[in-house]
């Protein structure tokens, strides 16, 4: 494996370097188009700022300022577009630019220093690239230095410091985002705006994403089905890959950065490489990261303690290895950019089971995405895309026969072996104003072929087809911004008969009719933002979303080794429908960023897994039986966050979130509370900053506190509820408080700013059980963890 990684890395570097040199002459002969924009970017003291990112997000075009603060972007289409100026340590600026054929526009600006970073643009949950302050949807963006500081191995843990976002964890390698109390098949994870499928119905099935391979991550709270269809009724997480550069107005270049990371709790070592470069109209970007982890460690608790878990200290069978990466290439034509990107993610890991054995699993995702951003003139932009992806889930047997990952087969099928192939064709047309509205209309077709292989058929083989049409529009009336969207989905799925899954269940009178389902669904949204001042806005949004029952909900019938249960589906389920309303107050200035939101989400036909109280096997002595049922649900909640630059050397920040979810269906009387809801949480951070200390620049020290209130389990609806009846486990959890700290800064080495960071989570090594930690039934959450992180930028050409 090690030699394979070295060969792969060297090959990428050599190919890219050769490509740039071979095309250097062509780049030097490129003629600059007369339709262009240029200018100078300076600070408030009139000093030029090199390295400022100047970009047209709608056009996928941009440039960096040179040593004199100058930039130049040519070959631009006519129309009105938003130009963004962004630079670390400075407040981003945006300007509406009118591009006229044959004209070179001159736009020069000055940027103001700020310690509070804020994104000027979001592309998720909006018809086109827009300002998050005035976008009716509630969106947060993680990018740049903030992403570097917060990103973890899993997607869920990378986002859980955002208000209203939590993570369902199983060790540090698995983290599922929870948005306002909804998760799994109710939160859509996207790869550059295209739905990603990873058997997300499982509580321990996390997104197959490494945050390092992306440029930015955008989170939408609330129904997002208008843009992203089924499974987005609770929100969406858009993982956006690194942008592809060009060198139309510059010399060829090849640059990158390396990442090194060590975590003390599980002895995880990570090493990553990011390269990008361009020559003339061609550009590329690539990433590769290798992660190797030992066993997770919890505080060591005496077995004589009344609340002692079954396992503590070093937890056997919690190790993993990952090899993840991406490679993208783009060409800037006269009418826009064409790109192709391949992404690979592989995780070979163990889960610790309640019996102390290790369950070995191998998970893989491969994706090839071909996209275009074609400017047709007069603000018409065509965005066609085609995505082919595969998701492979392999697992050894669970229970008494469980085996660790070392026993996974090198060839042939594993005990559980599911391969999902997905083909997605999508076309969007972004159009200029028609009356007061401008926005996007689109069509999407998706075909999926699932093959269930191996001895244990968790779900049947099946084919799924979905075709959708949507329109998403936005209008501005002075200080009022309105958005409206509508979408129609036609979905069909056909499962293969499987006697091991009792499909069809002839003894219950079922026929082959249960193998086929079809759905026609409508989604819609209506939102508005009123900007009271340049810094203060109020936003409201109403969205209708849906979720079609997945194959697991409909047809599971057997042991699910990963969660130690026997699960039974229901082929007669209806689609879930949600109506989400939210209201938020937003403030963004150079010294304060704040947002407070309240929301109400009603979901008809909410799908539950209920523990029947019975056990499978002879004499009722096997695993607990969980059956799929359906009823109506309601969620009420609030979340808020604030960051304030009190003095030039002091920042204060805090978050709050709470959600209450109820079963409101009179036909389901066993329990009132919904499962997998996060507890009420508060956090606060004090950050001391100093521009320069000795040889270090941009240094900081932050100390944080996180308090989680106690949380009662939802009775027999709560996954792992059975552990609440054991002497060593819990289903409900107590309140706890954790202390964290981080020290970071930059030091100039080889004339490059090298970023260094040391962080400590759970400094006091407190014993606690997080409610959304799926290990809570038989062990504790992770103990103290010290992480060392370094990022080294470099230039080859």
Secondary structure, DSSP 8 states (H G I E B T S, - for coil): -HHHHHHHHHHHHHHHHHHHHHTHHHHHT----SSEEEEEEEETTS-B-TT-EEEEGGGTEEEE--TTSEEEE-S--SEEEEEEEE-TTB--EEEEEEE-TT-EEE--EEE-B-SS---S-B-SSSSSSB-TTT-SSEEEEEEHHHHHHH--SSHHHHHTTSTTEEEEESSTT-EEEEETTB-GGGSEEEETTEE--S-TTSTT------GGGEEEEEEEES--HHHH-TT-SSEEEEEEE-----BTTS--EEEEEEEEEEETTTTEEEEEEEEEEEEBTEEEEEEEEEEEE---B-----TTSTT--SS-SB-TT--EEEEEEEEEEEEEETTEEEEEEEEEEEEEEEEE-TTS-EEEEEEEEEEEEEEEEEEEETTEEEEEEEEEEEEEEEE---GGG---GGGS-SSS--SEEEEEEEEEEEEEEEEEEETTEEEEEEEEEEEEEEEEEES--SS--EEEEEEEEEEEEEEEETTEEEEEEEEEEEEEEEE--BGGGTBS-GGGT--GGGGEEEEEEEEEEEEEEEESSSSEEEEEEEEEEEE---HHHHH-EEEEGGGTEEEE--TT---EEEEEEEEEEEEE-SSEEEEEEEEEEEEEEEEEEEEEEEE-SGGG-SSEEEEEEEEEEEEEEEEEEEEEEEETTEEEEEEEEEEEEEE--TT--S-SB-SS----EEEEEEEEEEEEETTEEEEEEEEEEEEE--B---GGGSTTGGGGGSSS--SSB--EEEEEEEEEEEEEETTEEEEEEEEEESTT------TTBTTTTTS-----EEEEEEEEEEE--
